[in-house]
Amino acid sequence: MTTSFLQFTEEKLGQAEKTELDAHFENLLARADFTKNWTEKILRQTEVLLQPNPSARVEEFLYEKLDRKVPSRVTNGELLAQYMTEAANDFGPGTPYGKTLIKVGETQRRIGAAERDFIHSASINFLTPLRNFLEGDWRTISKERRILQNRRLDLDACKARLKKAKAAEAKAAAVPDFQETRPRNYVLSASASALWSDEVEKAEHELRLTQTEFDRQAEVTRLLLEGISSTHVNHLRCLHEFVESQTNYYAQCYQYMLDLQKQLGRFSGTFVGNAESTSPPPAATSLPAVAAATLPAVPTIPVVPTIVGVPNTVAESVLNPNEVKPPASGTRKARVLYDYEAADSTELALLADEMITVYSLPGMDPDWLIGERGNQKGKVPVTYLELLS
């Protein structure tokens, strides 16, 4: 270890040579590092996607480390559904606001349940394989790479020792100048040459052993690094499963919201401009798009613009309910949502939950329809009605 540390230090200081791995091996190392780094980032960000709450993520991480079952957690959609249901009970489940809260809450509950299934599926089919790679295969690769690094340092240290021994042997074996060197020095020089020769043989033996160990470890590491290709294939399959789970989740959410929209579409634009949820909406609210699209088509009659101080006789004559007749076809049934008191003789008073016949006339304000109940006829506000098919 001391020799390896000395070799590592000298390499960092540029005082020692280093055995370079071949280009293919270096590419395998780089590919493995890329795989590890990006797998970590994808794993962490997917965890954030599935659980945006950092405190909840830390709690789940601790449970996993303690090898304990993670407690079931209520999703945000389910919690919102709970609040909406409780609010509806307080406001009155029979009121329009309470009924809508219950419907929206039920949809949120279904979305929350779908989210729970998606999180469970993504965790098993996507997060677990990524985590297994980082905690299993990558740890093995890292361990073998560290061993290979130590083998390389030992190899380079042996090479440096052999190089020094050969240099010393060559210096000791240099022929002395007998005219200037005493015999005693010659004997000492010959003895030193023999010692360095033995040192060279010893260094060469150690180098052969170290080279063998290095080659063996390099092969083991190379096989593990080449296994990264299999890891990519496995992660590709997991990625497809993750996409499929996410697609199913969003498709469910979309379908749930479509169903909810169909239920609430007839009430669009109804609850505006009034802080009291128990009060009916003002009659001036715009005609819902769904209702407008399904009203019977009637030929258009030009409407004369209103001039200040001058009555619009054309519009008044057309919209006088006592002088108009219903179209031959296309009338609709409507259920009254709230009680309505007629403001004048041209309007029809309404009682909640009664059924009336309605139709539209050309030049008529889109916020109103003509309503009929038996022999009674008059204008009625659209927002007080539920148009039936």
Buried (B, 14 or more C-beta within 10 A) or exposed (E): EEBBEBBBEBBEEEEBEBEEBEEEBEEBBEBBEEBBEEBBEBBEEBBEEBBEEEEEBEBBEEEEEEEEEEEEBEBBBBBBBBEBBEBBEEBBEEBBBBBBBBBBBBBBBBBBBBBBBBBEBBBEBBBEBBBEBBEEBBEEBEEBBEBBBBBBBBBBBBBBBBEBBBEBBEEBBEEBEEEEEEEEEBEBBEEBBEBBBEBBEEBBEBBEEBBEBBEEBBEEBBEBBEBBEEBEEBBEEBBEBBEEBBEBBEEBBEEBEEBBEEBBEBBBBBBEEEEEBEEBBBBEBEBBEBBEEEBBEBEEEEBEEEEEEEEBEEBEEBBEBEEBEBBEEEBBEBBBBBEBEBEEEBBBBBEEEEEBBBBBBEBBBEBBBBBBBEEEBBBBBBBBBBBEE
